[in-house]
Amino acid sequence: MNKILITIITFLYFTFPANCLENDFIVDEFLLNKNLEEPYINTNYNYQSTKYIPIKILITEPIKSEKDIYEGQILKFKTVENVFENRKIIIKKDTLIAARVETIIRNGMNGIPASIIIGNFQIPEINSNNLQFEFEKYGLDLSLLVFPIKWALTPLPPLGSLTNFIKGGHAKIKQNQIITINYYLNSLPK
């Protein structure tokens, strides 16, 4: 077995020259002469503190499905109530908050739900490094129902495969659904 593996590796080594791996046609085709923005990395951060203040927010325009939005889209939220720190208001009620749709995962076969990840929350006069990084909203997960049915129907040849076509639920955010993000107090950069 080892001789066969060594023979295959040797064959591949001499068949494909090393310089063919250096040129990436995708980079040459799509990213050549593009100015790409590097993501901000917060390295001056105190990860030891876990004290936080919850901020309750509502979306201004509801999301009916993950199909209605796109990655990178800016969503608007507003605060439900005043947020206090040491009896002082730091965020007033109905303050507008901007956030970005980071990732959209479509619902899949076998009951796998859709998912929307929202991040990069921006609140006026609040350091965004101290805010919770992201919020994730899932659709209805039917996989815990589908998989036992699939396993039970597997001995009957075509029936077990038919459960593959059951899709999970869509991710949606209703107008009256309160979302809580956390504002970490002692995580200021040193």
Accessible surface in RSA format (square Angstrom, percent):
REM  Atomic radii and reference values for relative SASA: ProtOr
REM  Chains: A
REM  Algorithm: Lee & Richards
REM  Probe-radius: 1.40
REM  Slices: 20
REM RES _ NUM      All-atoms   Total-Side   Main-Chain    Non-polar    All polar
REM                ABS   REL    ABS   REL    ABS   REL    ABS   REL    ABS   REL
RES MET A   1   181.11  93.8 141.72  93.8  39.39  93.8 120.61 102.5  60.49  80.1
RES ASN A   2   111.56  76.9 108.57 104.9   2.99   7.2  24.05  57.9  87.51  84.6
RES LYS A   3   170.96  83.4 167.77 102.9   3.19   7.6 113.06 101.8  57.90  61.7
RES ILE A   4   106.13  60.4 104.05  77.5   2.08   5.0 106.13  76.4   0.00   0.0
RES LEU A   5    96.54  53.8  95.38  68.2   1.16   2.9  96.30  67.6   0.24   0.6
RES ILE A   6   112.02  63.7 111.24  82.9   0.78   1.9 111.97  80.6   0.05   0.1
RES THR A   7    88.97  63.3  84.46  85.6   4.51  10.8  66.35  89.1  22.62  34.2
RES ILE A   8    87.79  50.0  86.48  64.4   1.31   3.2  87.79  63.2   0.00   0.0
RES ILE A   9   102.13  58.1 100.62  75.0   1.51   3.6 101.31  73.0   0.81   2.2
RES THR A  10    62.13  44.2  58.94  59.8   3.19   7.6  46.73  62.8  15.40  23.3
RES PHE A  11   130.14  65.1 122.50  75.9   7.64  19.9 129.64  78.6   0.50   1.4
RES LEU A  12    83.38  46.4  80.22  57.4   3.16   7.9  80.47  56.5   2.91   7.8
RES TYR A  13   158.90  74.2 142.77  81.2  16.14  42.0 102.83  77.3  56.08  69.1
RES PHE A  14   153.38  76.7 122.97  76.2  30.41  79.1 126.08  76.4  27.31  78.2
RES THR A  15    65.16  46.3  40.93  41.5  24.23  57.8  43.48  58.4  21.68  32.8
RES PHE A  16   119.69  59.9 111.27  68.9   8.42  21.9 111.27  67.5   8.42  24.1
RES PRO A  17    78.68  57.3  68.52  62.5  10.16  36.9  78.27  64.6   0.41   2.6
RES ALA A  18    81.52  75.0  66.73 103.0  14.79  33.7  71.06 100.1  10.47  27.7
RES ASN A  19    96.20  66.3  91.28  88.2   4.92  11.8  28.28  68.1  67.92  65.6
RES CYS A  20    63.51  48.0  39.30  43.8  24.22  56.9  37.54  95.1  25.98  28.0
RES LEU A  21   150.86  84.0 123.17  88.1  27.69  69.6 126.54  88.9  24.32  65.4
RES GLU A  22   137.18  78.8 105.46  79.8  31.72  75.5  42.82  82.8  94.37  77.0
RES ASN A  23   118.14  81.5 100.24  96.9  17.91  43.1  22.55  54.3  95.59  92.4
RES ASP A  24    70.17  49.1  62.66  62.4   7.51  17.8  26.67  62.8  43.49  43.4
RES PHE A  25   154.18  77.1 150.77  93.4   3.41   8.9 153.13  92.8   1.05   3.0
RES ILE A  26    90.69  51.6  90.69  67.6   0.00   0.0  90.69  65.3   0.00   0.0
RES VAL A  27    65.13  42.9  65.13  59.0   0.00   0.0  65.13  56.6   0.00   0.0
RES ASP A  28    75.47  52.9  66.10  65.8   9.37  22.1  23.90  56.3  51.57  51.4
RES GLU A  29   124.38  71.4  94.94  71.8  29.43  70.1  16.59  32.1 107.79  88.0
RES PHE A  30   127.42  63.7 118.88  73.6   8.53  22.2 123.27  74.7   4.14  11.9
RES LEU A  31    77.13  43.0  67.59  48.4   9.54  24.0  67.59  47.5   9.54  25.7
RES LEU A  32   108.43  60.4  94.81  67.8  13.62  34.2  96.60  67.8  11.83  31.8
RES ASN A  33   148.23 102.2 100.18  96.8  48.05 115.7  40.03  96.3 108.21 104.6
RES LYS A  34   129.77  63.3 106.99  65.6  22.78  54.2  54.91  49.4  74.85  79.7
RES ASN A  35   155.47 107.2 118.40 114.4  37.07  89.3  39.49  95.1 115.98 112.1
RES LEU A  36   117.95  65.7  95.71  68.5  22.24  55.9  97.26  68.3  20.69  55.7
RES GLU A  37   167.51  96.2 133.76 101.2  33.75  80.3  56.34 109.0 111.17  90.8
RES GLU A  38   155.10  89.0 135.58 102.6  19.52  46.5  49.68  96.1 105.42  86.1
RES PRO A  39   108.30  78.9  90.31  82.3  17.99  65.4 100.59  83.1   7.71  47.9
RES TYR A  40   162.20  75.7 127.85  72.7  34.35  89.4 111.01  83.4  51.19  63.1
RES ILE A  41   129.77  73.8 111.42  83.0  18.35  44.2 114.40  82.4  15.37  41.7
RES ASN A  42    30.17  20.8  19.23  18.6  10.94  26.3  15.72  37.8  14.44  14.0
RES THR A  43   110.54  78.6  80.91  82.0  29.63  70.6  63.91  85.8  46.63  70.5
RES ASN A  44    91.75  63.3  86.03  83.1   5.72  13.8   8.83  21.3  82.92  80.1
RES TYR A  45    52.97  24.7  35.83  20.4  17.14  44.6  16.70  12.5  36.27  44.7
RES ASN A  46    31.96  22.0  29.27  28.3   2.69   6.5   3.11   7.5  28.85  27.9
RES TYR A  47   163.24  76.2 134.58  76.6  28.67  74.6 109.62  82.4  53.62  66.1
RES GLN A  48   162.65  91.0 135.11  98.7  27.53  65.6  50.94 108.4 111.71  84.7
RES SER A  49    26.92  22.7   8.76  11.7  18.16  41.8  15.63  33.3  11.29  15.8
RES THR A  50   108.90  77.5  98.39  99.7  10.50  25.0  65.29  87.7  43.61  65.9
RES LYS A  51   130.46  63.6 124.58  76.4   5.87  14.0  77.22  69.5  53.23  56.7
RES TYR A  52   109.96  51.3  87.96  50.0  22.00  57.2  40.00  30.1  69.96  86.2
RES ILE A  53    24.28  13.8  23.66  17.6   0.62   1.5  24.28  17.5   0.00   0.0
RES PRO A  54    66.66  48.6  57.85  52.7   8.82  32.1  57.85  47.8   8.82  54.8
RES ILE A  55     0.01   0.0   0.01   0.0   0.00   0.0   0.01   0.0   0.00   0.0
RES LYS A  56    79.48  38.8  77.96  47.8   1.51   3.6  26.02  23.4  53.46  56.9
RES ILE A  57     0.01   0.0   0.01   0.0   0.00   0.0   0.01   0.0   0.00   0.0
RES LEU A  58    36.27  20.2  36.27  25.9   0.00   0.0  36.27  25.5   0.00   0.0
RES ILE A  59     1.79   1.0   1.39   1.0   0.40   1.0   1.39   1.0   0.40   1.1
RES THR A  60    42.78  30.4  29.04  29.4  13.74  32.7  26.06  35.0  16.73  25.3
RES GLU A  61   131.72  75.6 128.06  96.9   3.66   8.7  43.13  83.4  88.59  72.3
RES PRO A  62    60.36  44.0  43.44  39.6  16.92  61.5  43.44  35.9  16.92 105.1
RES ILE A  63     6.31   3.6   3.31   2.5   2.99   7.2   4.60   3.3   1.70   4.6
RES LYS A  64   155.55  75.9 142.77  87.6  12.77  30.4  90.84  81.8  64.70  68.9
RES SER A  65    17.78  15.0  17.78  23.7   0.00   0.0  17.45  37.2   0.33   0.5
RES GLU A  66     0.00   0.0   0.00   0.0   0.00   0.0   0.00   0.0   0.00   0.0
RES LYS A  67   134.56  65.6 108.27  66.4  26.28  62.6  61.69  55.5  72.87  77.6
RES ASP A  68    90.16  63.2  56.97  56.7  33.19  78.5  27.38  64.4  62.77  62.6
RES ILE A  69    13.29   7.6   5.80   4.3   7.49  18.1   7.07   5.1   6.22  16.9
RES TYR A  70   140.33  65.5 137.36  78.2   2.97   7.7 101.72  76.4  38.61  47.6
RES GLU A  71    98.68  56.7  77.27  58.5  21.42  51.0  25.33  49.0  73.35  59.9
RES GLY A  72    38.10  47.0   0.00   N/A  38.10  47.0  21.85  60.0  16.25  36.4
RES GLN A  73    42.12  23.6  40.81  29.8   1.31   3.1   6.25  13.3  35.87  27.2
RES ILE A  74    95.41  54.3  75.96  56.6  19.45  46.9  75.96  54.7  19.45  52.8
RES LEU A  75    12.57   7.0  10.69   7.6   1.88   4.7  12.57   8.8   0.00   0.0
RES LYS A  76   100.48  49.0  95.97  58.9   4.51  10.7  58.42  52.6  42.06  44.8
RES PHE A  77     0.84   0.4   0.84   0.5   0.00   0.0   0.84   0.5   0.00   0.0
RES LYS A  78    74.34  36.3  74.34  45.6   0.00   0.0  23.15  20.8  51.20  54.5
RES THR A  79     0.61   0.4   0.04   0.0   0.57   1.4   0.04   0.1   0.57   0.9
RES VAL A  80    40.20  26.5  32.44  29.4   7.77  18.7  36.47  31.7   3.74  10.1
RES GLU A  81    83.48  47.9  82.69  62.6   0.80   1.9  26.06  50.4  57.42  46.9
RES ASN A  82    57.78  39.8  45.54  44.0  12.24  29.5   2.73   6.6  55.05  53.2
RES VAL A  83     6.08   4.0   3.21   2.9   2.86   6.9   6.08   5.3   0.00   0.0
RES PHE A  84   106.29  53.2  93.64  58.0  12.65  32.9  93.68  56.8  12.61  36.1
RES GLU A  85    51.02  29.3  46.51  35.2   4.51  10.7  10.02  19.4  41.00  33.5
RES ASN A  86   142.36  98.2 107.52 103.9  34.84  83.9  37.28  89.7 105.08 101.6
RES ARG A  87   232.95  97.8 199.11 101.5  33.83  80.6  75.99 103.9 156.96  95.1
RES LYS A  88   144.10  70.3 140.03  85.9   4.07   9.7  88.17  79.4  55.93  59.6
RES ILE A  89    72.52  41.3  52.60  39.2  19.92  48.0  52.60  37.9  19.92  54.0
RES ILE A  90    42.10  24.0  19.32  14.4  22.78  54.9  25.01  18.0  17.09  46.4
RES ILE A  91     5.13   2.9   0.97   0.7   4.16  10.0   5.13   3.7   0.00   0.0
RES LYS A  92   142.66  69.6 140.59  86.3   2.07   4.9  83.39  75.1  59.28  63.1
RES LYS A  93   121.86  59.4 106.55  65.4  15.31  36.5  49.17  44.3  72.69  77.4
RES ASP A  94    80.84  56.6  64.55  64.2  16.30  38.5  22.93  54.0  57.91  57.8
RES THR A  95    30.49  21.7  23.04  23.4   7.45  17.7  23.53  31.6   6.96  10.5
RES LEU A  96   106.15  59.1  96.95  69.4   9.20  23.1  97.19  68.3   8.97  24.1
RES ILE A  97     0.25   0.1   0.00   0.0   0.25   0.6   0.25   0.2   0.00   0.0
RES ALA A  98    24.54  22.6  22.40  34.6   2.13   4.9  22.43  31.6   2.11   5.6
RES ALA A  99     1.60   1.5   0.00   0.0   1.60   3.6   1.59   2.2   0.01   0.0
RES ARG A 100    87.24  36.6  87.13  44.4   0.11   0.3  14.01  19.2  73.23  44.4
RES VAL A 101     0.72   0.5   0.00   0.0   0.72   1.7   0.00   0.0   0.72   1.9
RES GLU A 102    56.53  32.5  38.93  29.5  17.60  41.9  10.66  20.6  45.88  37.5
RES THR A 103    50.14  35.7  49.99  50.7   0.15   0.4  27.68  37.2  22.47  34.0
RES ILE A 104    22.77  13.0   6.85   5.1  15.92  38.4   6.85   4.9  15.92  43.2
RES ILE A 105    85.62  48.7  82.65  61.6   2.97   7.2  85.62  61.7   0.00   0.0
RES ARG A 106   125.49  52.7 113.98  58.1  11.51  27.4  53.63  73.3  71.86  43.6
RES ASN A 107    17.04  11.8   9.68   9.4   7.36  17.7   0.00   0.0  17.04  16.5
RES GLY A 108    21.08  26.0   0.00   N/A  21.08  26.0  21.08  57.8   0.00   0.0
RES MET A 109    92.95  48.1  84.34  55.8   8.62  20.5  44.31  37.7  48.64  64.4
RES ASN A 110    33.20  22.9  33.20  32.1   0.00   0.0   1.10   2.7  32.10  31.0
RES GLY A 111     0.00   0.0   0.00   N/A   0.00   0.0   0.00   0.0   0.00   0.0
RES ILE A 112    78.89  44.9  78.89  58.8   0.00   0.0  78.89  56.8   0.00   0.0
RES PRO A 113    20.44  14.9  16.52  15.1   3.92  14.2  16.52  13.6   3.92  24.3
RES ALA A 114     0.00   0.0   0.00   0.0   0.00   0.0   0.00   0.0   0.00   0.0
RES SER A 115     4.33   3.7   4.26   5.7   0.07   0.2   4.26   9.1   0.07   0.1
RES ILE A 116     0.00   0.0   0.00   0.0   0.00   0.0   0.00   0.0   0.00   0.0
RES ILE A 117    25.78  14.7  25.78  19.2   0.00   0.0  25.78  18.6   0.00   0.0
RES ILE A 118     0.00   0.0   0.00   0.0   0.00   0.0   0.00   0.0   0.00   0.0
RES GLY A 119     0.03   0.0   0.00   N/A   0.03   0.0   0.03   0.1   0.00   0.0
RES ASN A 120    54.77  37.8  43.85  42.4  10.92  26.3  15.00  36.1  39.77  38.4
RES PHE A 121     4.47   2.2   0.95   0.6   3.52   9.1   0.95   0.6   3.52  10.1
RES GLN A 122    80.86  45.2  77.47  56.6   3.39   8.1  36.28  77.2  44.58  33.8
RES ILE A 123     8.28   4.7   0.42   0.3   7.86  18.9   1.40   1.0   6.88  18.7
RES PRO A 124    81.23  59.2  61.76  56.3  19.47  70.8  74.17  61.2   7.05  43.8
RES GLU A 125   176.07 101.1 126.84  96.0  49.23 117.2  59.96 116.0 116.12  94.8
RES ILE A 126    22.14  12.6   7.61   5.7  14.52  35.0  10.13   7.3  12.01  32.6
RES ASN A 127    59.56  41.1  44.00  42.5  15.56  37.5  27.41  66.0  32.15  31.1
RES SER A 128    46.30  39.1  31.40  41.9  14.90  34.3   6.22  13.2  40.08  56.1
RES ASN A 129    37.89  26.1  25.31  24.5  12.58  30.3   6.13  14.8  31.75  30.7
RES ASN A 130     0.23   0.2   0.13   0.1   0.10   0.2   0.10   0.2   0.13   0.1
RES LEU A 131    13.42   7.5   2.08   1.5  11.35  28.5   2.08   1.5  11.35  30.5
RES GLN A 132    45.24  25.3  41.04  30.0   4.20  10.0  16.87  35.9  28.37  21.5
RES PHE A 133   150.38  75.2 140.60  87.1   9.78  25.4 145.13  88.0   5.25  15.0
RES GLU A 134    68.64  39.4  62.59  47.4   6.05  14.4  15.84  30.6  52.80  43.1
RES PHE A 135    37.03  18.5  34.33  21.3   2.70   7.0  37.03  22.5   0.00   0.0
RES GLU A 136    58.89  33.8  39.89  30.2  19.00  45.2  11.72  22.7  47.17  38.5
RES LYS A 137    48.63  23.7  47.92  29.4   0.71   1.7  10.92   9.8  37.71  40.2
RES TYR A 138   127.63  59.6 116.75  66.4  10.88  28.3  85.20  64.0  42.43  52.3
RES GLY A 139    13.54  16.7   0.00   N/A  13.54  16.7   5.02  13.8   8.52  19.1
RES LEU A 140   120.41  67.1 110.65  79.2   9.76  24.5 116.19  81.6   4.22  11.3
RES ASP A 141    70.93  49.7  51.51  51.3  19.42  45.9  21.26  50.0  49.67  49.5
RES LEU A 142    45.19  25.2  44.68  32.0   0.51   1.3  45.19  31.7   0.00   0.0
RES SER A 143    11.28   9.5  11.28  15.0   0.00   0.0   0.74   1.6  10.53  14.8
RES LEU A 144   149.53  83.3 135.82  97.2  13.71  34.5 137.77  96.8  11.76  31.7
RES LEU A 145   110.92  61.8 105.71  75.6   5.22  13.1 109.31  76.8   1.62   4.4
RES VAL A 146     1.04   0.7   0.99   0.9   0.04   0.1   1.04   0.9   0.00   0.0
RES PHE A 147    62.08  31.1  62.08  38.5   0.00   0.0  62.08  37.6   0.00   0.0
RES PRO A 148    68.44  49.9  62.16  56.7   6.28  22.8  64.25  53.0   4.19  26.0
RES ILE A 149    70.82  40.3  68.37  50.9   2.45   5.9  70.82  51.0   0.00   0.0
RES LYS A 150    43.05  21.0  43.05  26.4   0.00   0.0  36.86  33.2   6.19   6.6
RES TRP A 151   171.86  69.0 158.65  76.8  13.21  31.0 138.20  73.7  33.66  54.6
RES ALA A 152    73.87  67.9  46.22  71.3  27.65  62.9  58.02  81.7  15.85  42.0
RES LEU A 153    52.99  29.5  52.99  37.9   0.00   0.0  52.99  37.2   0.00   0.0
RES THR A 154    82.18  58.5  71.20  72.2  10.99  26.2  66.01  88.7  16.17  24.5
RES PRO A 155   104.02  75.8  72.71  66.3  31.31 113.8  84.62  69.9  19.40 120.6
RES LEU A 156    95.94  53.4  95.94  68.6   0.00   0.0  95.94  67.4   0.00   0.0
RES PRO A 157   111.87  81.5  91.47  83.4  20.40  74.2  98.23  81.1  13.64  84.7
RES PRO A 158    89.66  65.3  81.01  73.8   8.65  31.5  88.97  73.5   0.69   4.3
RES LEU A 159    70.56  39.3  69.74  49.9   0.83   2.1  69.75  49.0   0.81   2.2
RES GLY A 160     5.00   6.2   0.00   N/A   5.00   6.2   5.00  13.7   0.00   0.0
RES SER A 161    64.22  54.3  60.45  80.7   3.78   8.7  27.37  58.3  36.86  51.6
RES LEU A 162   101.55  56.6  93.72  67.0   7.83  19.7  93.95  66.0   7.60  20.5
RES THR A 163     8.57   6.1   7.55   7.7   1.02   2.4   8.53  11.5   0.03   0.1
RES ASN A 164    38.91  26.8  38.91  37.6   0.00   0.0   2.23   5.4  36.68  35.5
RES PHE A 165   143.24  71.7 123.69  76.6  19.55  50.9 125.31  76.0  17.94  51.3
RES ILE A 166    70.93  40.4  66.34  49.4   4.60  11.1  70.93  51.1   0.00   0.0
RES LYS A 167   111.25  54.3  98.01  60.1  13.24  31.5  50.97  45.9  60.28  64.2
RES GLY A 168     5.27   6.5   0.00   N/A   5.27   6.5   0.20   0.6   5.06  11.3
RES GLY A 169    16.22  20.0   0.00   N/A  16.22  20.0  16.22  44.5   0.00   0.0
RES HIS A 170    70.77  38.7  62.28  43.3   8.50  21.7  36.59  37.7  34.18  39.8
RES ALA A 171     0.00   0.0   0.00   0.0   0.00   0.0   0.00   0.0   0.00   0.0
RES LYS A 172    98.85  48.2  96.94  59.5   1.91   4.5  41.08  37.0  57.77  61.5
RES ILE A 173     0.28   0.2   0.00   0.0   0.28   0.7   0.00   0.0   0.28   0.8
RES LYS A 174   126.40  61.7 123.77  75.9   2.63   6.3  69.64  62.7  56.76  60.5
RES GLN A 175    87.48  48.9  83.75  61.2   3.72   8.9  48.83 103.9  38.64  29.3
RES ASN A 176   119.33  82.3 100.28  96.9  19.05  45.9  37.30  89.8  82.03  79.3
RES GLN A 177    50.71  28.4  43.92  32.1   6.78  16.1  27.60  58.8  23.10  17.5
RES ILE A 178    90.20  51.3  64.92  48.4  25.28  60.9  64.92  46.7  25.28  68.6
RES ILE A 179     3.33   1.9   1.09   0.8   2.24   5.4   3.33   2.4   0.00   0.0
RES THR A 180    59.15  42.1  44.15  44.8  15.00  35.7  29.45  39.6  29.70  44.9
RES ILE A 181     0.00   0.0   0.00   0.0   0.00   0.0   0.00   0.0   0.00   0.0
RES ASN A 182    27.73  19.1  27.73  26.8   0.00   0.0   0.00   0.0  27.73  26.8
RES TYR A 183    23.71  11.1  23.71  13.5   0.00   0.0   0.00   0.0  23.71  29.2
RES TYR A 184    57.39  26.8  57.39  32.7   0.00   0.0  28.62  21.5  28.77  35.5
RES LEU A 185    35.77  19.9  26.02  18.6   9.75  24.5  26.58  18.7   9.19  24.7
RES ASN A 186    75.89  52.3  65.42  63.2  10.47  25.2  18.44  44.4  57.45  55.5
RES SER A 187     1.63   1.4   1.59   2.1   0.05   0.1   1.59   3.4   0.05   0.1
RES LEU A 188   100.67  56.1  95.27  68.2   5.40  13.6  95.27  66.9   5.40  14.5
RES PRO A 189    60.01  43.7  39.96  36.4  20.05  72.9  39.96  33.0  20.05 124.6
RES LYS A 190   195.44  95.3 131.33  80.6  64.11 152.6 115.40 103.9  80.04  85.3
END  Absolute sums over single chains surface
CHAIN  1 A    14013.7      12022.1       1991.7       8684.3       5329.5
END  Absolute sums over all chains
TOTAL         14013.7      12022.1       1991.7       8684.3       5329.5
